[in-house]
Amino acid sequence: MTDNQRQIRDTVERWIEAIRARDIDGVLAAHTDDLVMFDATPPYDGVRGTAAYRDSWPPFSHHHRPAESGRAVADRPRAPLVPDRELRPPVP
């Protein structure tokens, strides 16, 4: 596993742990305010910014049970991380 793959995996794992703990600050930790997130819950045209993303979590959180209560959405198998090249920001 490359350093980039390890960093990505660690970020995803921290995000999943935050979901399990219902820790919204942890869920938001790796996001920046310029995010645009398309999810399975309204608004279907995307949420923009961390404040809107934070506000979108309460209605969605009923899908995420605490880890001690059994299998949660965050516990489902994840696809392996496969990027083997350095990730670069998009060119403007």
N, C-alpha and C positions, 0 to 999 in steps of 0.2 A: 504494500500500500504506500502510495506517495504521501508526502507531507500535505499536499493539497487535499487529497482524498481523506486523510486523517482529520484535517481541519473541518472539512465539510461534514464528515460523519460525527465529529464531536459537537458541532453546532446543531445538527439534527437531533442528536441524542439529548442535548440540554433542552431543546425545544419540547421534545416528547416528555421528558421528566417534568417540565413546567406544566404541560397539559395535564399529566397525571395528578400533579399536586394542586391543580387549579390555581396556579400562580401566574396571574396575568402579567405581572412585571417580567417574569421569566419568559413568558410567551413572546413578549415584545422585545426582549433584550437584543436580539440580533437584527431587528428591523430598523430602518431609518424612516424619517418623516415623509420622504418622497415615495413611499411604497404605494403600489396599486395592487390590491389583493382581490382575486376572483375566487369565490368559494361556493359551497353548496347551499348557502343560506342567503336570503336577501340582504342587501341590494344586489341583484344579479348583474348589474352593470359595473360592479366593483366598488370596493371601499378605498378611499384615498387618504393616506396619512395615518400615523400611528394612533391619533385620537379616535378616528373613525373605526379603525381596526379594533381598538380596545372596546369601543361601544358595541361592536358586532358580536363580541364573545358571549355575553350573558344568555341570549337566546340559543346559542349554539352549544353552550357548555353542558346542557342536559345529555348530550351524546357522549360525554366523557365522564365516566364514573371514576371515583378515586381508585387508585391501584389496589387497595385492600379489598374492594368490593367485588373483584373479579375482572374478567376480560373487558377492556375498554377499547374504544376506537384506536387510541394511541398504541395499543398492544398488538395490533394486527401486523402481520409480516410486512416488512418494507423491502422495496427493491434494492438490490445492491448498488452502491455508488461506483460508477465505472469511469468517471473522467480520469484520463491518464495524462492530460496535458494541463498546463497552467491555465487557470481561469482568468480571463481579462474582462474589464468592463467594456460594454459596447462602445463602439466608436460613434461619436455624435454626428 
